[in-house]
Amino acid sequence: MMTKKEMGALRLASYNLRKCRGTDGLRAPGRILDVINTMDADVVALQEADMRLGARPAALPARMIDTHTDFIALPLNTSPVSLGWHGNAILLRKGTVAEATHRLTLPGLEPRGAVAVDVPGLRIVGVHLGLLRSSRQKQLHAILDQLHAFDNRPTVILGDFNEWSAHRGLDPLRATFDILAPGRSFHAARPMAALDRIALTEGLEMRDAGVMETVLSRRASDHLPIWADVVTRDQALRGGQTFP
């Protein structure tokens, strides 16, 4: 099997950290970073990277990311003590170019937001949708409306969609996105539901994808991380040259 480098793919990952509290009840950000470091990802969308109350201090400290990984945390926070926006953050492997970042405000009964980064030839949106299906659908419409204000580049939306059904609930995306579930990612101790998903616009192909289920990832959070190797259709026709 070809490696992602041989395919010219970008590996995208998503991980709901549960504020770094594992299934053993312990908060261990170093354990979360150990999981992230084994995924060989280029871009990682994080959910629940900050605590929920007050100034929302980071559950995953930026200084630990700097010293223990090959990633940088993109400047998506509005509070100096937070890592992300409404708990959503994006890690970018050093050397990957970020052309722009975006914060997307979402409706719903509870405060929510989405985050995005533009890399050459691709936009990546990280989401953590609401617990109610009606809220999730409103949030997806809001994401699409805000994306229309940006340039029309191929787009990936990934994260914790919080949708238990395999066929319902994500209708706002279906006209323009292929929605894929790499596998069951929740609950980490006994995976039963594919809550974490990836949606791709036309012009993108998923070459490989999966759920990282290891002894460590089953303990680090209540979600297992998901990943996907993505190429543009033009790349596929060219035989897998490096992602632009």
VOBA-1610 file (N, C-alpha, C; in pm, whole numbers, padded with zeros to 5 digits, always signed):
BEGIN
Met+00084-00120+00000Met+00000+00000+00000Met+00088+00125+00000Met+00050+00224-00081Met+00127+00349-00086Met+00110+00427+00043Thr+00218+00494+00085Thr+00209+00582+00199Thr+00143+00712+00159Lys+00101+00792+00260Lys+00040+00920+00227Lys+00138+01010+00154Lys+00266+01000+00188Lys+00367+01082+00118Lys+00376+01042-00028Glu+00374+00910-00057Glu+00379+00863-00195Glu+00254+00903-00272Met+00140+00911-00204Met+00016+00954-00269Met+00010+01104-00286Gly+00099+01178-00219Gly+00089+01323-00220Gly-00028+01373-00138Ala-00073+01293-00040Ala-00193+01327+00036Ala-00160+01414+00156Leu-00260+01486+00200Leu-00255+01559+00326Leu-00334+01477+00427Arg-00273+01446+00540Arg-00346+01370+00642Arg-00413+01467+00738Leu-00546+01460+00743Leu-00627+01543+00831Leu-00679+01456+00944Ala-00680+01509+01064Ala-00726+01434+01180Ala-00819+01520+01264Ser-00903+01454+01342Ser-00993+01523+01434Ser-00994+01447+01565Tyr-00997+01524+01676Tyr-00988+01461+01807Tyr-01064+01544+01909Asn-01166+01484+01968Asn-01237+01546+02081Asn-01162+01506+02207Leu-01099+01606+02273Leu-01008+01580+02384Leu-01079+01557+02517Arg-01207+01596+02523Arg-01280+01590+02651Arg-01204+01666+02760Lys-01146+01779+02718Lys-01068+01864+02812Lys-00954+01786+02877Cys-00901+01690+02801Cys-00785+01608+02842Cys-00817+01514+02957Arg-00944+01492+02985Arg-00981+01397+03091Arg-01009+01261+03030Gly-00934+01162+03074Gly-00943+01030+03015Gly-01053+00944+03073Thr-01066+00825+03019Thr-01168+00733+03066Thr-01134+00680+03206Asp-01011+00705+03251Asp-00974+00670+03387Asp-00999+00784+03486Gly-01057+00896+03436Gly-01089+01009+03521Gly-00976+01108+03542Leu-00857+01079+03490Leu-00741+01165+03508Leu-00729+01266+03395Arg-00690+01390+03428Arg-00657+01489+03326Arg-00508+01477+03296Ala-00475+01445+03171Ala-00336+01420+03136Ala-00310+01473+02995Pro-00282+01605+02982Pro-00256+01660+02849Pro-00138+01596+02779Gly-00037+01552+02854Gly+00077+01485+02792Gly+00036+01357+02722Arg-00060+01286+02779Arg-00110+01164+02717Arg-00182+01195+02586Ile-00258+01304+02584Ile-00325+01347+02460Ile-00221+01376+02352Leu-00114+01445+02388Leu-00011+01478+02290Leu+00059+01353+02240Asp+00076+01254+02325Asp+00135+01127+02280Asp+00048+01063+02173Val-00085+01069+02190Val-00175+01015+02088Val-00162+01094+01959Ile-00165+01227+01968Ile-00155+01311+01848Ile-00024+01286+01774Asn+00084+01268+01848Asn+00214+01248+01784Asn+00225+01118+01706Thr+00139+01023+01735Thr+00146+00894+01665Thr+00057+00889+01540Met-00017+00997+01511Met-00114+00992+01401Met-00055+01029+01266Asp+00067+01084+01263Asp+00132+01125+01138Asp+00044+01222+01060Ala-00027+01309+01131Ala-00118+01404+01066Ala-00044+01532+01028Asp-00101+01603+00930Asp-00050+01735+00890Asp-00133+01846+00952Val-00264+01819+00969Val-00356+01915+01030Val-00445+01838+01126Val-00462+01892+01248Val-00545+01825+01348Val-00649+01925+01400Ala-00776+01893+01382Ala-00885+01973+01439Ala-00917+01916+01578Leu-00915+02004+01678Leu-00940+01962+01815Leu-01074+02016+01864Gln-01142+01937+01944Gln-01263+01983+02013Gln-01241+01965+02163Glu-01307+02052+02241Glu-01295+02054+02387Glu-01148+02068+02429Ala-01078+02157+02360Ala-00938+02184+02393Ala-00924+02283+02507Asp-01033+02353+02542Asp-01034+02450+02651Asp-01135+02408+02756Met-01116+02458+02878Met-01216+02437+02981Met-01341+02518+02946Arg-01453+02485+03006Arg-01581+02539+02959Arg-01620+02672+03023Leu-01577+02697+03146Leu-01629+02810+03222Leu-01528+02923+03232Gly-01577+03041+03273Gly-01492+03157+03298Gly-01422+03203+03172Ala-01293+03228+03183Ala-01214+03273+03068Ala-01176+03158+02975Arg-01222+03037+03006Arg-01197+02918+02925Arg-01049+02891+02908Pro-00976+02870+03018Pro-00834+02840+03007Pro-00811+02710+02930Ala-00697+02702+02866Ala-00665+02586+02784Ala-00654+02460+02870Ala-00722+02355+02827Ala-00702+02224+02889Ala-00574+02159+02833Leu-00542+02195+02710Leu-00419+02149+02645Leu-00329+02271+02628Pro-00231+02289+02716Pro-00152+02412+02714Pro-00069+02429+02586Ala-00068+02551+02534Ala+00008+02580+02411Ala+00157+02552+02430Arg+00209+02579+02549Arg+00353+02558+02571Arg+00389+02410+02558Met+00297+02321+02596Met+00324+02178+02581Met+00322+02137+02435Ile+00233+02198+02357Ile+00231+02172+02213Ile+00364+02214+02152Asp+00413+02332+02192Asp+00539+02384+02138Asp+00657+02293+02172Thr+00659+02239+02292Thr+00777+02165+02337Thr+00769+02015+02314His+00648+01961+02294His+00633+01816+02285His+00583+01767+02149Thr+00564+01856+02053Thr+00513+01814+01922Thr+00583+01891+01811Asp+00553+01851+01689Asp+00601+01921+01570Asp+00489+02009+01512Phe+00395+02051+01598Phe+00281+02131+01554Phe+00287+02271+01614Ile+00214+02361+01549Ile+00184+02490+01608Ile+00032+02500+01622Ala-00012+02568+01728Ala-00155+02595+01746Ala-00187+02726+01677Leu-00281+02725+01586Leu-00314+02846+01511Leu-00381+02949+01602Pro-00361+03079+01574Pro-00414+03185+01661Pro-00562+03208+01639Leu-00644+03117+01690Leu-00789+03124+01675Leu-00858+03169+01803Asn-00783+03181+01912Asn-00841+03216+02041Asn-00868+03365+02050Thr-00969+03400+02129Thr-00997+03541+02159Thr-00963+03575+02304Ser-00942+03473+02387Ser-00898+03493+02524Ser-00750+03454+02532Pro-00669+03533+02602Pro-00525+03501+02609Pro-00494+03370+02679Val-00589+03316+02755Val-00563+03192+02827Val-00618+03069+02754Ser-00690+03092+02643Ser-00751+02981+02569Ser-00659+02933+02457Leu-00681+02809+02417Leu-00612+02757+02300Leu-00693+02783+02174Gly-00827+02778+02184Gly-00910+02786+02065Gly-01030+02877+02082Trp-01130+02854+02000Trp-01253+02933+01991Trp-01367+02840+02025His-01437+02868+02138His-01541+02779+02189His-01488+02637+02204Gly-01362+02625+02242Gly-01303+02493+02263Gly-01247+02427+02139Asn-01272+02487+02021Asn-01222+02430+01895Asn-01088+02494+01860Ala-00992+02410+01826Ala-00859+02458+01789Ala-00809+02378+01670Ile-00706+02430+01604Ile-00644+02362+01492Ile-00494+02362+01512Leu-00435+02243+01500Leu-00290+02228+01502Leu-00241+02206+01360Leu-00134+02275+01325Leu-00076+02267+01191Leu+00068+02222+01205Arg+00105+02119+01129Arg+00243+02073+01136Arg+00337+02182+01088Lys+00446+02200+01158Lys+00542+02304+01122Lys+00590+02284+00978Gly+00594+02393+00904Gly+00630+02387+00763Gly+00510+02390+00670Thr+00389+02362+00723Thr+00267+02373+00643Thr+00222+02519+00645Val+00190+02573+00529Val+00158+02715+00518Val+00011+02739+00551Ala-00016+02831+00643Ala-00152+02876+00673Ala-00172+03011+00604Glu-00258+03014+00503Glu-00282+03139+00430Glu-00379+03231+00503Ala-00473+03172+00577Ala-00570+03252+00653Ala-00637+03163+00755Thr-00687+03223+00863Thr-00767+03151+00961Thr-00900+03223+00978His-01001+03148+01021His-01137+03203+01033His-01204+03149+01158Arg-01281+03234+01225Arg-01370+03193+01333Arg-01513+03209+01284Leu-01594+03104+01298Leu-01732+03105+01251Leu-01825+03098+01372Thr-01914+03195+01384Thr-02010+03198+01493Thr-02130+03112+01457Leu-02175+03027+01551Leu-02284+02934+01524Leu-02400+02959+01619Pro-02523+02937+01569Pro-02642+02951+01655Pro-02663+02827+01739Gly-02756+02836+01834Gly-02790+02720+01915Gly-02820+02759+02058Leu-02875+02665+02134Leu-02909+02691+02273Leu-02785+02708+02360Glu-02675+02648+02321Glu-02549+02662+02393Glu-02447+02728+02301Pro-02355+02807+02355Pro-02258+02875+02270Pro-02173+02776+02192Arg-02162+02797+02063Arg-02082+02711+01977Arg-02010+02798+01875Gly-01900+02747+01823Gly-01828+02814+01716Gly-01752+02710+01636Ala-01719+02744+01513Ala-01634+02659+01430Ala-01509+02737+01393Val-01405+02666+01356Val-01279+02728+01319Val-01235+02675+01184Ala-01154+02754+01113Ala-01111+02712+00980Ala-00973+02766+00951Val-00902+02693+00866Val-00773+02738+00816Val-00768+02713+00666Asp-00712+02809+00594Asp-00686+02793+00451Asp-00539+02757+00433Val-00514+02640+00373Val-00379+02603+00331Val-00381+02605+00178Pro-00268+02605+00110Pro-00270+02612-00036Pro-00360+02507-00099Gly-00463+02553-00168Gly-00552+02464-00241Gly-00661+02398-00160Leu-00674+02430-00032Leu-00769+02359+00051Leu-00811+02444+00171Arg-00939+02431+00211Arg-00989+02491+00334Arg-01032+02378+00428Ile-00993+02388+00555Ile-01023+02286+00655Ile-01102+02351+00767Val-01221+02299+00794Val-01311+02354+00895Val-01326+02253+01007Gly-01298+02296+01130Gly-01316+02210+01246Gly-01443+02245+01321Val-01525+02144+01354Val-01654+02169+01416Val-01676+02080+01538His-01760+02129+01627His-01817+02050+01736His-01963+02092+01744Leu-02049+02015+01679Leu-02189+02054+01666Leu-02267+02025+01794Gly-02387+02086+01803Gly-02468+02080+01922Gly-02528+01944+01950Leu-02585+01931+02069Leu-02644+01804+02112Leu-02781+01781+02051Leu-02852+01888+02012Leu-02984+01875+01952Leu-02975+01876+01800Arg-03049+01787+01735Arg-03043+01781+01589Arg-03087+01913+01526Ser-03188+01977+01583Ser-03232+02105+01527Ser-03121+02209+01534Ser-03044+02208+01643Ser-02931+02300+01655Ser-02822+02265+01555Arg-02794+02136+01539Arg-02690+02094+01445Arg-02723+02140+01304Gln-02848+02128+01265Gln-02885+02167+01129Gln-02874+02318+01111Lys-02915+02395+01210Lys-02897+02540+01202Lys-02749+02577+01196Gln-02668+02506+01272Gln-02524+02533+01271Gln-02461+02501+01137Leu-02503+02392+01074Leu-02450+02359+00942Leu-02490+02462+00839His-02614+02508+00844His-02655+02616+00753His-02571+02741+00775Ala-02544+02773+00902Ala-02462+02892+00932Ala-02321+02876+00879Ile-02264+02757+00891Ile-02130+02733+00837Ile-02129+02753+00686Leu-02226+02696+00618Leu-02231+02710+00472Leu-02249+02856+00432Asp-02334+02928+00501Asp-02355+03070+00470Asp-02225+03149+00485Gln-02150+03122+00591Gln-02026+03196+00613Gln-01916+03154+00516Leu-01914+03027+00477Leu-01815+02982+00379Leu-01835+03048+00244His-01960+03082+00211His-01988+03146+00083His-01920+03282+00070Ala-01884+03343+00184Ala-01817+03473+00180Ala-01669+03461+00148Phe-01615+03338+00152Phe-01473+03316+00124Phe-01454+03272-00020Asp-01329+03254-00061Asp-01305+03205-00197Asp-01351+03061-00209Asn-01379+03021-00331Asn-01444+02893-00358Asn-01339+02783-00379Arg-01269+02747-00272Arg-01169+02641-00283Arg-01225+02511-00227Pro-01169+02396-00264Pro-01214+02269-00205Pro-01209+02276-00052Thr-01310+02216+00011Thr-01327+02232+00155Thr-01353+02098+00222Val-01293+02082+00339Val-01319+01967+00426Val-01376+02019+00557Ile-01485+01960+00602Ile-01540+01987+00735Ile-01523+01859+00816Leu-01460+01870+00930Leu-01440+01750+01011Leu-01450+01785+01159Gly-01484+01685+01238Gly-01496+01708+01381Gly-01600+01618+01444Asp-01643+01658+01563Asp-01747+01586+01636Asp-01882+01639+01590Phe-01950+01563+01504Phe-02079+01604+01450Phe-02192+01575+01547Asn-02167+01494+01649Asn-02268+01464+01752Asn-02396+01404+01695Glu-02388+01341+01580Glu-02505+01279+01517Glu-02493+01127+01527Trp-02590+01066+01593Trp-02586+00920+01612Trp-02637+00844+01491Ser-02723+00905+01412Ser-02779+00835+01297Ser-02678+00832+01182Ala-02674+00720+01113Ala-02585+00707+00996Ala-02645+00771+00872His-02775+00802+00873His-02841+00846+00750His-02918+00977+00765Arg-02939+01024+00885Arg-03023+01142+00905Arg-02947+01251+00979Gly-03002+01374+00972Gly-02954+01481+01057Gly-02853+01576+00997Leu-02785+01536+00889Leu-02682+01622+00830Leu-02722+01669+00690Asp-02852+01679+00668Asp-02905+01713+00535Asp-02852+01844+00478Pro-02826+01949+00557Pro-02777+02072+00496Pro-02648+02055+00415Leu-02569+01953+00446Leu-02442+01934+00376Leu-02454+01850+00250Arg-02559+01771+00239Arg-02559+01663+00140Arg-02558+01710-00005Ala-02604+01831-00031Ala-02606+01879-00170Ala-02467+01907-00223Thr-02374+01943-00135Thr-02241+01984-00182Thr-02126+01908-00118Phe-02153+01822-00021Phe-02048+01748+00048Phe-02077+01598+00045Asp-01970+01519+00036Asp-01977+01377+00067Asp-01943+01362+00215Ile-02030+01297+00292Ile-02011+01284+00436Ile-01967+01141+00466Leu-01853+01128+00531Leu-01793+00997+00552Leu-01762+00977+00700Ala-01781+00855+00745Ala-01748+00819+00883Ala-01637+00714+00877Pro-01515+00749+00922Pro-01406+00651+00918Pro-01430+00528+01004Gly-01520+00540+01103Gly-01548+00426+01190Gly-01607+00471+01321Arg-01634+00378+01409Arg-01692+00410+01538Arg-01585+00472+01629Ser-01616+00589+01679Ser-01517+00664+01757Ser-01562+00694+01900Phe-01684+00660+01936Phe-01738+00691+02069Phe-01823+00572+02116His-01814+00534+02237His-01728+00575+02345His-01594+00503+02333Ala-01484+00571+02367Ala-01351+00516+02343Ala-01333+00380+02409Ala-01393+00361+02527Ala-01377+00234+02597Ala-01451+00120+02528Arg-01558+00156+02456Arg-01636+00056+02382Arg-01705+00127+02267Pro-01637+00144+02155Pro-01690+00226+02045Pro-01821+00171+01989Met-01924+00257+01991Met-02057+00219+01944Met-02111+00312+01837Ala-02060+00436+01830Ala-02119+00536+01741Ala-02011+00610+01665Ala-02042+00644+01540Ala-01951+00720+01454Ala-01986+00868+01465Leu-01961+00927+01581Leu-01995+01068+01602Leu-01898+01162+01530Asp-01777+01116+01508Asp-01672+01200+01448Asp-01664+01167+01298Arg-01682+01273+01216Arg-01697+01250+01072Arg-01620+01352+00991Ile-01617+01325+00861Ile-01543+01409+00767Ile-01633+01430+00645Ala-01644+01556+00602Ala-01724+01590+00484Ala-01634+01661+00383Leu-01643+01621+00256Leu-01557+01675+00152Leu-01640+01729+00037Thr-01597+01843-00015Thr-01662+01898-00133Thr-01611+01828-00259Glu-01679+01857-00371Glu-01635+01806-00500Glu-01492+01855-00527Gly-01414+01769-00590Gly-01276+01804-00619Gly-01177+01742-00523Leu-01228+01671-00420Leu-01141+01605-00324Leu-01170+01456-00321Glu-01068+01377-00295Glu-01083+01233-00279Glu-01019+01190-00148Met-01087+01100-00078Met-01031+01039+00040Met-00964+00908-00002Arg-00832+00900+00014Arg-00759+00781-00027Arg-00753+00675+00082Asp-00759+00717+00206Asp-00758+00623+00318Asp-00812+00696+00440Ala-00863+00624+00535Ala-00917+00686+00656Ala-00929+00580+00763Gly-00939+00626+00887Gly-00953+00530+00994Gly-00976+00595+01129Val-00993+00510+01228Val-01005+00549+01368Val-00881+00497+01439Met-00814+00583+01517Met-00697+00539+01590Met-00741+00477+01722Glu-00740+00348+01727Glu-00779+00275+01848Glu-00658+00200+01900Thr-00599+00251+02005Thr-00484+00189+02070Thr-00511+00182+02220Val-00424+00115+02291Val-00437+00111+02438Val-00437+00253+02493Leu-00349+00340+02441Leu-00339+00476+02491Leu-00460+00560+02453Ser-00505+00553+02327Ser-00618+00636+02284Ser-00748+00594+02351Arg-00760+00468+02390Arg-00880+00425+02462Arg-00886+00483+02603Arg-00772+00530+02655Arg-00769+00586+02790Arg-00763+00738+02790Ala-00712+00800+02683Ala-00680+00943+02685Ala-00803+01032+02683Ser-00912+00989+02619Ser-01035+01069+02605Ser-01151+00973+02588Asp-01274+01027+02592Asp-01389+00939+02566Asp-01418+00925+02417His-01348+01003+02332His-01355+00986+02187His-01222+00931+02137Leu-01228+00848+02035Leu-01109+00808+01963Leu-01084+00907+01850Pro-00959+00938+01819Pro-00933+01028+01707Pro-00959+00959+01573Ile-01001+01039+01476Ile-01019+00990+01339Ile-00919+01061+01248Trp-00892+01000+01130Trp-00799+01061+01035Trp-00840+01023+00894Ala-00793+01103+00798Ala-00819+01076+00657Ala-00705+01132+00573Asp-00664+01057+00472Asp-00566+01104+00374Asp-00642+01156+00253Val-00624+01285+00225Val-00704+01355+00124Val-00614+01405+00011Val-00660+01387-00113Val-00593+01443-00230Val-00697+01516-00313Thr-00651+01609-00396Thr-00742+01671-00491Thr-00761+01578-00610Arg-00872+01593-00681Arg-00895+01509-00799Arg-00788+01534-00904Asp-00741+01658-00914Asp-00632+01688-01009Asp-00508+01608-00974Gln-00478+01598-00846Gln-00364+01519-00803Gln-00381+01374-00842Ala-00503+01321-00823Ala-00528+01182-00856Ala-00502+01157-01004Leu-00543+01251-01089Leu-00521+01236-01233Leu-00373+01248-01270Arg-00296+01325-01187Arg-00154+01342-01214Arg-00071+01230-01153Gly-00137+01139-01083Gly-00064+01027-01026Gly-00012+01051-00887Gly-00072+01148-00816Gly-00038+01166-00676Gly+00080+01255-00649Gln+00095+01362-00723Gln+00201+01458-00693Gln+00170+01529-00562Thr+00271+01595-00508Thr+00260+01655-00376Thr+00144+01754-00369Phe+00072+01751-00255Phe-00039+01844-00235Phe+00011+01986-00248Pro-00064+02071-00326Pro-00016+02206-00349Pro-00001+02284-00220
//
